[in-house]
Amino acid sequence: MRQRIAYNLGRELPSYLHDWVLHDLTGPYAMERYLVRFIVPFIPLYGFVLLFPGPMHIKWQMIVIMAVPMFVFTVAHSYVWRRFRLTQHGLDPGIVDRGKSTAYEKERYRMRYGH
């Protein structure tokens, strides 16, 4: 449990857990796990906003104003974060790139844009 908490806080895990790290960062539902790790800790903050005095619709608007950019930046930063975590554990960061685009998609892009 301590290692899991340390990992979630950004620490490196021992080498015998590198297979688990690889699965966590590149396996099925990797993006969902990433989003949960970055979004769930903010839920108490959103709950705290509901305690502010004022109309409820204003409180919900404040939560949306905080949550939408946080979600967008979290998704946009996921690629960089996963590559960093792989590098941190001594694994090949190129694993994140595998399977991103097929040969067909690359050829279609080349035909359309001439690059």
C-alpha positions as CSV (number, residue, x, y, z in Angstrom):
1,M,0.0,0.0,0.0
2,R,2.8,2.4,0.8
3,Q,4.4,1.7,-2.6
4,R,1.1,2.4,-4.3
5,I,0.8,5.8,-2.5
6,A,4.4,6.6,-3.3
7,Y,3.9,5.7,-7.0
8,N,0.8,7.9,-7.1
9,L,2.8,10.8,-5.6
10,G,5.4,10.4,-8.4
11,R,8.1,8.2,-6.8
12,E,9.9,5.5,-8.6
13,L,9.0,1.9,-7.8
14,P,11.6,-0.9,-7.4
15,S,12.7,-2.7,-10.5
16,Y,10.7,-5.9,-9.7
17,L,7.5,-3.8,-10.2
18,H,8.4,-2.4,-13.6
19,D,6.1,-4.8,-15.4
20,W,3.3,-3.5,-13.3
21,V,4.3,0.1,-14.1
22,L,4.4,-0.8,-17.8
23,H,0.9,-2.2,-17.6
24,D,-0.4,0.7,-15.6
25,L,0.9,3.3,-18.1
26,T,0.3,1.5,-21.4
27,G,-2.2,-1.3,-20.8
28,P,-5.9,-1.3,-21.2
29,Y,-7.7,1.5,-19.4
30,A,-4.4,3.4,-18.8
31,M,-6.0,6.7,-19.7
32,E,-8.9,6.1,-17.3
33,R,-6.5,5.3,-14.4
34,Y,-4.5,8.4,-15.2
35,L,-7.6,10.6,-15.2
36,V,-8.9,9.1,-11.9
37,R,-5.5,9.8,-10.3
38,F,-5.5,13.4,-11.3
39,I,-9.2,14.3,-11.0
40,V,-10.4,12.5,-7.9
41,P,-8.2,14.4,-5.4
42,F,-10.0,17.6,-6.5
43,I,-13.4,16.3,-5.5
44,P,-13.1,17.6,-1.9
45,L,-12.3,21.0,-3.3
46,Y,-15.4,21.0,-5.4
47,G,-17.4,19.9,-2.3
48,F,-15.9,22.8,-0.3
49,V,-17.2,25.2,-3.0
50,L,-20.7,24.0,-2.3
51,L,-20.3,25.3,1.3
52,F,-19.9,28.9,0.1
53,P,-22.8,31.2,0.7
54,G,-24.9,32.1,-2.3
55,P,-27.2,30.6,-4.9
56,M,-26.6,27.0,-5.9
57,H,-26.3,27.8,-9.6
58,I,-23.4,30.1,-8.9
59,K,-21.7,27.3,-6.9
60,W,-22.1,24.8,-9.8
61,Q,-20.8,27.4,-12.3
62,M,-17.7,27.9,-10.1
63,I,-17.1,24.1,-10.1
64,V,-17.5,23.9,-13.9
65,I,-15.1,26.8,-14.3
66,M,-12.5,24.9,-12.3
67,A,-13.2,21.4,-13.5
68,V,-13.3,21.9,-17.3
69,P,-9.9,23.5,-17.7
70,M,-8.4,21.0,-15.2
71,F,-9.9,18.1,-17.2
72,V,-8.7,19.5,-20.6
73,F,-5.1,20.1,-19.3
74,T,-5.0,16.7,-17.6
75,V,-5.9,15.0,-20.9
76,A,-3.5,17.2,-22.9
77,H,-0.7,16.4,-20.5
78,S,-1.3,12.6,-20.3
79,Y,1.1,11.8,-23.2
80,V,4.0,13.7,-21.7
81,W,3.3,12.4,-18.1
82,R,3.2,8.8,-19.2
83,R,6.4,9.1,-21.2
84,F,8.1,10.8,-18.2
85,R,6.9,8.0,-15.8
86,L,8.3,5.3,-18.2
87,T,11.6,7.1,-18.4
88,Q,11.7,7.6,-14.7
89,H,11.4,3.8,-14.3
90,G,14.1,3.1,-16.9
91,L,11.6,1.8,-19.5
92,D,11.4,2.8,-23.1
93,P,9.1,5.9,-23.5
94,G,8.5,5.0,-27.1
95,I,6.1,2.3,-25.9
96,V,3.5,5.0,-25.5
97,D,3.8,5.8,-29.2
98,R,3.3,2.2,-30.4
99,G,0.0,1.6,-32.1
100,K,-0.9,5.3,-32.3
101,S,-1.3,5.3,-36.0
102,T,-1.4,2.5,-38.5
103,A,0.5,2.4,-41.8
104,Y,-2.9,3.1,-43.6
105,E,-3.4,6.3,-41.6
106,K,0.2,7.4,-42.3
107,E,-0.2,6.8,-46.0
108,R,-3.6,8.6,-46.0
109,Y,-2.0,11.6,-44.3
110,R,0.9,11.6,-46.8
111,M,-1.5,11.5,-49.7
112,R,-3.7,14.3,-48.3
113,Y,-1.0,16.7,-47.1
114,G,2.0,15.6,-49.2
115,H,4.4,15.1,-46.3
